[in-house]
Amino acid sequence: MSEAPPAQPTPTAAVRDFEFISTLEHLECWVAESDAHMQAIGETRVCLDTEADSLHHYHEKLCLLQVACGGRFALVDPLAVTDVKCLLALLDRYELWFHGADYDLTMLRRTYNWEPRLIRDTQIAARLTGSRQFGLAALLQNVLDVTVSKASQKADWSRRPLPDHMLSYAVDDVRYLLKIADHFVAILREKGRHSWFEESCRELQTDVAARSLAPREDPWRVQGSGRLHSKGLAILKAMWEWREGIAEERDMPCYRIMSNKQMVAYAEIFEAGGVMEPPGGWRPRWKKEFHDLIADVFRQGQSAWPQRQKKVKCRMSDAQRDAVDRLCVHRDRIAVTLEIEGSLLGSRSTLEQVISEPDGLMHLMSWQAEILAPAMLDLAAAESATEASPVAETAPDL
């Protein structure tokens, strides 16, 4: 009798090396254990990333916090755990690393009124070393030869339960961050740019903290509305308010109903006396309301239409604009020698402030000002020479 074939092992699910946390008790336990672990191994850095649902809902909200502490990973559900003070306190005890921190810092401030004590950003580090591809997936591929899926990048993070592939995607956002940090920090130190990096991270924190959380006045004045007159502004405002109401009612992002660019285009047609037809594919109710709001704008009359905002006159003289042009040329030449993007040394709008304002240098970080100082001196010297040069006198006709 032949022997039976050896039994095959039963397939098992992939082992998770992270904890999904949806209760305060679990979070407090994980925080305490992680803090003790960090102290035991002498690690001083932690990592954080966030996921939100702005592409899927009207009211944007924070849906996931991804945390890495000394090789321990957690995905915290802020929809279930509203009190995360213990986690924020833990993060404030260490150097907190992000990748592309601007949006994360904005959402954390809006949700928890929290501003981290000390942040570092691998995206800033990569750019200051000269990297032109600085998305996290690109850096992981180029630096660590690690390929991560982008399939969940635009997923709805408010759904519950989150499927395994989304959880894996989320934890990968912090899993390799310190290895990326080590790579670029070493290059920054070698190039003598680590102080640039630290100041740039502080500047990002300051910039985010300075932004107002109050709703913007006249939010319907979107990009492109400045070229509209009163009639066009009236229809733009009406479309904006109608779109907001529909989006809130259906709990969907405004852009999925009509983009800002579409609304401005319609306003231009309306202003020019053209025929306005709603986009194809709209439901009958929306089409009717679209025509009703057009009629309502006409009924209101010109006296009720909003007015164009008066533009602040440009304070720059022709000489100052020329100086900005020359400074931008100097900036770009310097950037080439440093092998970084010119904008990192100061955007054109920043350089306009530098030139036009008495204390303009305050708009630059100290490392930027130091690098651009020779160019500034060259400009000042050239201007002085021009002003001091004698004007040749023309001999009178005899």
C-alpha positions in Angstrom: 0.0 0.0 0.0 1.4 3.3 -1.0 2.2 5.9 1.6 -0.1 8.9 1.9 1.4 12.2 0.7 2.7 14.4 3.4 0.1 16.9 4.7 0.5 20.4 3.3 0.6 23.3 5.8 -2.6 25.2 6.0 -2.3 28.7 4.5 -2.4 31.4 7.1 -3.2 35.0 6.8 -0.3 37.5 6.6 0.9 38.4 10.0 0.2 42.0 10.9 3.1 43.9 12.5 0.8 46.8 13.4 -2.1 47.3 15.8 -5.4 48.8 14.7 -6.6 50.9 17.6 -10.2 51.9 18.0 -10.7 52.3 21.7 -9.2 54.7 24.2 -8.0 51.9 26.5 -6.1 50.2 23.7 -4.6 53.6 22.7 -3.4 54.4 26.2 -1.9 50.9 26.6 -0.1 51.2 23.2 1.2 54.6 24.1 2.6 53.5 27.4 4.3 50.4 26.0 5.7 52.4 23.1 7.1 55.1 25.3 8.8 52.5 27.5 10.2 50.8 24.4 11.5 54.1 23.0 13.3 54.8 26.3 14.7 51.3 26.5 16.3 51.5 23.0 17.3 55.1 23.2 15.3 56.1 20.1 14.5 59.9 19.8 12.4 59.9 16.6 8.8 59.0 15.9 6.8 59.1 12.6 3.3 60.2 11.8 1.0 60.4 8.8 -2.7 61.0 8.4 -5.5 60.1 6.0 -8.6 62.1 5.4 -11.7 61.8 3.2 -11.7 65.1 1.3 -12.3 63.3 -2.0 -15.4 61.6 -0.9 -17.4 63.8 1.6 -18.6 67.4 2.0 -17.1 67.9 5.4 -13.5 66.9 5.3 -12.4 64.9 8.4 -9.4 63.1 9.7 -9.9 59.4 9.3 -6.7 57.6 10.3 -3.4 58.3 12.2 -0.4 56.2 11.3 2.2 56.1 13.9 5.7 54.5 14.1 7.6 54.4 17.4 10.9 52.5 17.4 9.7 49.8 15.1 6.2 49.6 16.7 3.4 50.5 14.3 -0.2 51.6 15.1 -3.1 52.7 13.0 -5.3 54.8 15.2 -9.0 55.3 14.3 -9.9 59.0 15.2 -13.5 58.3 14.1 -13.8 55.9 17.0 -11.2 57.4 19.5 -11.9 61.1 19.7 -9.6 61.7 22.7 -6.1 61.2 21.5 -4.3 63.5 24.0 -2.1 60.7 25.3 -0.8 60.0 21.7 -0.2 63.7 21.0 1.7 64.0 24.3 3.9 61.0 23.3 4.7 62.5 19.9 5.6 65.8 21.6 8.3 64.1 23.6 10.2 63.1 20.5 11.4 64.4 17.2 8.4 64.0 14.9 8.9 63.0 11.3 6.5 63.5 8.4 6.6 63.3 4.7 5.0 66.4 3.1 3.8 67.7 6.5 1.8 70.7 5.4 -1.6 69.0 4.9 -1.1 66.8 8.0 -0.2 69.7 10.2 -3.2 71.6 8.9 -5.6 68.7 9.6 -4.1 68.0 13.1 -4.5 71.7 14.0 -8.0 71.9 12.7 -9.1 68.6 14.4 -7.2 68.8 17.7 -6.0 72.4 17.9 -2.6 70.8 18.2 0.8 72.1 16.9 3.6 69.6 17.4 6.6 70.7 19.4 9.3 69.7 16.8 8.8 68.4 13.3 11.1 67.1 10.6 10.0 66.5 7.0 11.6 64.0 4.6 10.2 65.8 1.6 12.0 69.0 2.6 15.2 67.0 3.2 15.0 65.4 -0.2 14.4 68.7 -2.0 17.3 70.4 -0.3 19.7 67.6 -1.4 18.6 68.2 -5.0 16.1 65.4 -5.5 13.6 66.3 -8.2 11.3 63.3 -7.5 10.3 63.8 -3.9 7.0 61.9 -3.6 7.2 59.2 -1.0 6.7 56.3 -3.4 9.4 57.7 -5.7 11.8 58.1 -2.8 11.2 54.6 -1.6 11.8 53.2 -5.1 14.9 55.3 -5.8 16.5 55.2 -2.3 15.5 51.8 -0.9 14.4 49.9 -4.0 11.1 49.4 -2.3 7.9 49.4 -4.4 4.7 50.4 -2.7 1.2 50.4 -4.2 -0.6 53.7 -4.8 -3.9 52.0 -5.3 -5.4 53.4 -2.1 -4.1 56.9 -2.4 -7.6 58.3 -3.3 -9.7 55.8 -1.4 -12.4 56.7 1.0 -10.7 56.5 4.4 -13.9 57.0 6.3 -15.2 53.5 5.3 -15.3 50.9 8.0 -14.0 48.3 8.3 -10.9 49.3 6.3 -9.8 46.4 4.1 -6.4 44.8 4.6 -4.9 46.3 1.4 -5.8 49.8 2.7 -4.3 49.1 6.1 -1.1 47.8 4.5 -0.9 50.9 2.3 -1.4 53.2 5.4 1.3 51.6 7.6 3.8 51.7 4.7 3.6 55.5 4.8 5.5 55.4 8.1 7.2 52.1 8.0 10.3 53.2 6.0 10.3 56.9 6.9 13.3 56.9 9.2 15.4 55.0 6.7 14.6 57.7 4.1 15.4 60.3 6.8 18.8 58.7 7.6 19.7 58.7 3.9 18.9 62.4 3.2 20.2 63.7 6.6 23.6 62.1 5.8 23.7 63.9 2.5 22.6 67.2 4.1 25.3 67.0 6.7 27.9 66.1 4.0 26.8 69.2 1.9 26.7 71.4 5.0 22.9 72.0 4.6 21.5 70.5 7.7 20.9 73.9 9.3 19.0 74.8 6.1 16.8 71.8 6.7 16.1 72.5 10.3 15.2 76.2 9.6 13.0 75.1 6.7 11.1 72.7 8.9 10.6 75.5 11.5 9.4 77.8 8.8 6.8 75.3 7.7 5.5 75.0 11.2 5.3 78.8 11.6 3.5 79.1 8.3 0.9 76.5 9.1 0.3 78.0 12.6 -0.2 81.5 11.1 -3.0 80.5 8.8 -6.4 81.5 9.9 -8.9 78.8 10.7 -11.8 81.2 10.2 -13.9 80.8 7.1 -12.7 83.0 4.3 -14.8 86.1 3.5 -16.6 85.7 0.1 -15.3 82.2 -0.5 -17.1 82.2 -3.9 -14.5 84.6 -5.2 -12.5 81.7 -6.6 -9.4 81.9 -8.9 -10.3 83.5 -12.1 -13.2 85.6 -10.7 -11.0 88.7 -10.7 -11.6 89.2 -14.4 -15.4 89.1 -14.0 -17.7 92.2 -13.8 -20.8 92.6 -11.6 -23.1 90.5 -13.8 -20.6 87.6 -13.9 -19.9 87.8 -10.2 -23.7 87.6 -9.5 -24.1 84.3 -11.3 -20.8 82.9 -9.9 -22.0 83.7 -6.4 -25.4 82.1 -7.1 -23.8 78.9 -8.5 -21.4 78.7 -5.6 -24.2 78.9 -3.0 -26.3 76.4 -4.9 -23.4 74.0 -5.3 -22.6 74.2 -1.6 -26.2 73.3 -0.7 -26.3 70.3 -3.0 -22.9 69.1 -1.8 -23.8 69.3 1.8 -27.2 67.7 1.2 -25.7 64.7 -0.6 -22.5 64.7 1.5 -20.2 64.8 -1.5 -17.2 67.0 -2.5 -18.2 70.2 -4.3 -16.0 69.6 -7.3 -18.0 66.4 -8.2 -21.0 68.7 -8.9 -19.2 71.5 -10.6 -15.5 72.6 -10.5 -14.5 76.2 -9.7 -13.1 76.4 -13.3 -16.5 75.4 -14.7 -18.3 77.9 -12.7 -16.0 80.8 -13.8 -16.5 79.7 -17.4 -20.3 79.7 -17.0 -20.0 83.2 -15.4 -18.1 84.5 -18.4 -20.7 83.1 -20.8 -23.5 84.7 -18.7 -21.6 88.0 -18.6 -21.2 87.9 -22.4 -24.9 87.3 -22.9 -24.5 83.7 -24.1 -26.8 80.8 -23.6 -26.1 78.8 -20.4 -27.0 75.1 -20.5 -26.3 72.8 -17.5 -23.7 70.1 -17.9 -24.8 66.9 -19.5 -25.6 64.0 -17.2 -27.2 66.1 -14.5 -30.4 64.9 -12.9 -33.6 66.8 -13.9 -33.9 68.5 -10.5 -30.4 70.0 -10.8 -31.1 71.2 -14.3 -34.3 73.0 -13.2 -32.6 74.6 -10.2 -29.7 75.7 -12.5 -32.2 77.5 -14.8 -34.1 78.9 -11.8 -30.9 80.5 -10.3 -30.1 82.1 -13.6 -33.6 83.6 -13.7 -33.3 84.7 -10.0 -30.1 86.6 -10.7 -31.9 88.5 -13.5 -34.8 89.3 -11.1 -32.5 90.7 -8.4 -31.3 93.4 -10.8 -28.0 95.1 -11.0 -28.4 96.9 -7.6 -28.2 93.6 -5.8 -25.2 92.2 -7.7 -21.8 92.0 -6.0 -19.1 94.5 -7.1 -15.6 93.9 -8.3 -13.0 94.2 -5.6 -10.7 97.1 -6.1 -7.2 95.8 -6.8 -4.4 97.1 -4.6 -2.2 99.1 -6.8 1.2 97.6 -7.3 3.7 99.4 -5.3 6.6 98.3 -7.4 8.3 100.7 -9.7 9.7 99.8 -13.1 13.2 99.9 -11.6 12.1 97.5 -8.8 10.6 95.1 -11.3 13.8 95.1 -13.2 15.7 94.4 -10.0 13.4 91.4 -9.3 14.1 90.1 -12.8 17.8 90.4 -12.3 17.6 88.8 -8.8 15.7 85.9 -10.2 18.4 85.3 -12.8 21.0 85.4 -10.1 19.0 83.0 -7.9 18.6 80.5 -10.7 22.3 80.6 -11.5 23.1 80.0 -7.9 20.6 77.1 -7.7 22.2 75.4 -10.7 25.6 75.4 -8.8 23.8 74.0 -5.7 21.9 71.5 -7.9 18.6 72.5 -6.3 15.4 74.1 -7.6 15.6 77.9 -7.8 12.3 78.3 -5.9 13.9 76.8 -2.8 16.0 80.0 -2.6 12.9 82.1 -2.7 9.9 82.3 -5.0 9.4 85.2 -7.3 6.6 86.6 -5.1 9.0 86.4 -2.1 11.7 88.2 -4.0 9.3 90.9 -5.0 8.7 91.5 -1.3 12.5 91.5 -0.7 13.0 94.2 -3.3 9.9 96.4 -2.7 9.7 96.5 1.2 12.2 98.3 3.5 12.5 95.2 5.7 12.1 92.8 2.8 14.9 90.5 3.9 12.6 89.3 6.7 10.7 87.3 4.1 13.7 85.1 3.6 15.0 82.4 5.8 18.5 83.2 7.2 20.1 80.6 5.0 18.4 81.9 1.9 19.4 85.5 2.7 23.0 84.4 3.2 23.1 82.7 -0.2 21.4 85.5 -2.0 23.5 88.3 -0.2 26.2 88.5 -2.9 23.5 88.8 -5.6 21.8 91.5 -3.6 25.1 93.4 -3.2 25.8 93.1 -6.9 22.4 94.6 -7.7 22.9 97.4 -5.2 26.4 98.2 -6.7 25.0 98.2 -10.2 22.2 100.5 -9.2 24.6 102.9 -7.4 26.9 103.0 -10.4 24.0 103.8 -12.7 22.8 106.6 -10.5 26.4 108.0 -10.1 27.4 107.9 -13.8 27.7 111.4 -15.3 25.3 112.3 -18.1 27.2 113.5 -21.2 26.3 117.1 -22.0 25.4 117.9 -25.6 27.3 120.8 -27.1 24.9 123.6 -28.2 24.5 124.2 -31.9 26.5 127.2 -33.1 
